[in-house]
């Protein structure tokens, strides 16, 4: 039995599964430290789908992402294309056509703050998984600064992720995650206020629209009554005029 287990453990798919589980656990823990409980549980679930898992197992190396190996082999990354369209903590999920230049170029849209914090948690966890004993609090920042994708980020997103990664590099995990948790608490309050304002606005619009409609209906009814009265008076006058006309003719 042990011999079979040893053979399974040597398989690339098993090692890839271990890496996914380890990474997901690490990101989940980071998200929980920031108060993002739901996102921590749901993070990267698409990695277990056949479209991503089978490709990841095939190109597994252990020291870097299988996406890089697949990209070098095929010229593109099918698992990454599948992954980025289903996970909102990736900046590539938010790429869209530039509405300012309108020249067909793609730019990063503004991400909601909770996904920026999840992206931070993801980067820290990935740095720990792939760098292992060489990991320091500055590793995630160095990777970000050397990356090419940061150019596609919305300025707001770049500012926020820079703040978190620099805080981690200079002041450590404990202080950074405490700050992120407070920030998320305030952000959730902000979202609730915005939702309340929306509902209140909708309620007031409905109330005053209904009032305006009732007012218009009253005016319309009065106008109909006036028109009907005017029609009856006109008919009566016309009848009298016709009678007078007939008398004159006689």
N, C-alpha and C positions, 0 to 999 in steps of 0.2 A: 504493500500500500504506500509506504514511504517513498519507494522507488518511483511510483507513478506520479506522486505529488511533486517530487524533485524534478521530474521531466516536465511537468506542467509549468512549474515555476520558471523553468528556463525558456519557455515559449515567449515569443515577442508579444503576443496578444495579452498574456497574463501580466507581463511587466508593464505594458501600456495601461491595462486596467488598474494596476496598482498605482501608477502615476496619476491617472485621472482621479481615483478615489482619494489619494493623498492630497492632491491639489484642491479638490472640492472640499475636503474636510478643512484644509487650511484657510481657504477663502470663506467658508461658512463661519469659521471661528472669528475671522477678522470682521465679517459683516455683523455678527452678533455683538462684537465689541463696540460697533458703531450704532447699534440699535436697529439694524436692517435685518430683522429676523426672517421675514418672508423671502427676501432676496437671497439671504444666506442659504436657505433650504432649496430654492429653485435654481440656484446658480449652475450654469453650464450643463443642464440636464440633456441637452441635444447631443452632447459628446457620447452618450450611450446609444444613440441611434445608429443603425447600420451604415448610413451615409457617412458618418464621421468616425465611428469606432473601427470599422474594418480597414479604412484607409490609414488611420492612426496606427493601428497594429502593424500594418505592412511596412510603414516607414519609421517605426519606432527606433530610436537611437539611445535615449536615456539622458543624453547631455544637452539636448536642445529640442525644440518643438518639431514633431513629425511634419508640420506644415512646411517648414523650410526644406526638408529633404524631398517632399513631394513636389514642391515648386521647382527645385533644381532638376528633378527627374523629368517632369511633364511640362514645365513651363507655366503651370498654374496650379492652384490648390483647390481641388473639388471640396474637400472637407471644410476648408476655411470659408469658401463661398457659401456653403450650407450653414456654417456656424454663425457667421457675422450677421446674417439676415434674420436670426432668431434670438439674438442675445443683445439686449439694449445697453449693456455696460461697455460695449465696444464702440469706439468712435466711428468705425466704418459703417455701423448700422445707421448713423445719422448723416451720411453723405447724400447730398442732393444737388440739383442744378442751381447755379448761382442766380438769384433773383435780381441782383443789382447789375451785374455785367450783361446778363442774358446772352452770353456767347457760347452756351453749351458746356461751359466748364463746371466741374464739380467742387463743392465746398462743404465744409462741416457745418451742420446746423447746431444750434444751442441745445445741449443735453440737459435734462432735468437733473437737479443736484444729487438726488439719491443714486442715480446711475453713475455720476462722476465719482462718488464715494465708493460705489461697488467696483468701479474700474481701478481705483486706488488699491482696494483690498486685493483685487485680482493680480495686479502688477507685483505687489509685495509677496504674495503667495507664490507666484510663478518664479520670482527671483530666488526665493528660498529653495524651491524644488530643484531647479536646474543648477544653482551654484553651490548648493549643499554647504559644506564647511567653509567655503570661501565667501559666503554671504555676509554682508555687513549692512548697516542701516542706510548706507549710501548706494548700494547696488541697484536698487529700483530707480533711483534718480539718474544714475549714470546710464542705465539702459534707455531711459526715456530721452535723455539729452542726445544720445547717439542715434536714436531711432529716426527714421525718415518720415513716419506717418504723422508726427506732431505738426508738420506744416499744414496738414488738412484739418486741423482742429479749429473749432470756433474760438475766437479770442477769449471768451468767457470761460470755456472749458480748459483752455491752456493755462489761464491764470489760476484756476482752482486746483488743477492737478499739480501744477508747479508748487503752489503753496503747501499742499499736503506732503509731496515728496521731499521738498526742502526742509519742512518741519521734521519729517522722519529722519533725514540725514543729519540734522543739526541737534535735535532735541530727543530723539529716540521714540520707540513705539508707544510707550506708556502715555506720554503727553500727547502724542499725535492722535491716538485712538480716543483719548478722552475728549480732545477738541472736536474730532469728527462726530462723536456721539452727541455732544452739546449742539453742534451745528445741525445735525439731522433732527434733533428734537425741535429746534426753532423752525427748521424748514417744514416739518410736518404741521406745526401750528400755523405757519404761513399758508400752507395748502388748504387747511381747514377754513381759515379766514376767507381765502379766495373762493372756496366752494360756497361758503355762507353768503358772500356778496353776490355770487351768481344766482343762487336760489332766491335771495331777497329781491334782486333786480327783476328776475323773471316773475316773481309774485306781484311786485308793484306794477310791472308792465301789464300783466293780465288784469289786475284790479282796475287800473286807469283806462286800459283799452276797453274793458267791459263797460266802465262808466261812460266813456266817450261814445261807445256803440249805443248804449241806452239813451244817451242824450240826443244822438243823431236820429234814433228811432222815434223819439218823442217829436222832434222837429219835423220828421218825415210824415208822421201821423197827422200833425197839425196842418201841414201843407196839403195833405190829401183831403182833409176835411174842408179846408178853405177852397181848394179846387172844386170839390164836389158841390159846396155851397154856391160857388161862383157859377158853376155849370147849371145848377137848378135856377138860379136867378136869371142867368142869360136865357135859358129856355123859356122862362115865364115872360120875360120882357119881349122875346121874339114872338111868343104866342099873342101877346097883347097887341104888338105892332102889326101882326098879320090880320088880326080882327079889325083893327082901325082901318087898315088898308082896304079890307073887303067892304067895310061900311061905306067908305068913300066911293068905291067903284059902283056900288048900288045907287 
